[in-house]
Amino acid sequence: MPTLAWILLACLAGGALSIGIAALVAFRVQSRWVPTLVSFAVGALLGAVFLDIIPHLFEKNPDPGRAAGFILAGILAFFVLEKLLLWRHHHGDPEEGEAHSHDGHDHGRSGWMIVAGDSFHNFTDGVIIASAFLADTRLGIVTSLAIVAHEIPQEIGDFLILLHSGFTKKKALILNLLSSLATVVGALLGYFTLAGAMEWVSALLAIAAASMIYISVADLIPGLHKRSALRETLVQVAFIGLGIASIWIIHEGLG
């Protein structure tokens, strides 16, 4: 199958799968399952990074130190980016924030912000998927599956915010489907840009690895620490291990 066909299939199928499962969980299943899905996502993301992306970078790159440097720089860049976003959030209009806390809803404003943010995030995922497939088909498949695993708990949170913001279930589903198309746009742009500049694929993969590490360690794992009961901890460890194992099985199966 041509590389572009693999990329489009991964984006469209992955987007439909993540949104379908997220909608099912958000509308039908109790919210207590969300931390379990987050645990699985942590394992899948870290498994994809340390079992596939980083080994591929070090094996194919004549300068492994340069690749490691890009990963380190990427982690620092995502830290600074998140700091800027947090600063902007905490230094917004105080009257608007106070009104939000008293009303319990914001007449759709936070919902539209979620749609815009999710579209940009999906666009970035598309570029990452394209760069992974351009480097190696097996790497592209594993990376796509890890991204889908991460998208499911994120999409659940997006659905809940949209519903809380006043959107109907139907409108929330349509908006999430439309925002998922940004993945295809990012993938197409990444493919046609990187196909003529293959020397940038390794650098982009290193930054992708940095983003997946940062998302897992800085964004997802701290949320899991809020549930510190022994039983919940054991479930988290088990599903992190299951996420890693699923990537390893796919890695071995495609090897």
Beta strands, then each sheet from edge to edge (+ up, - down):
end
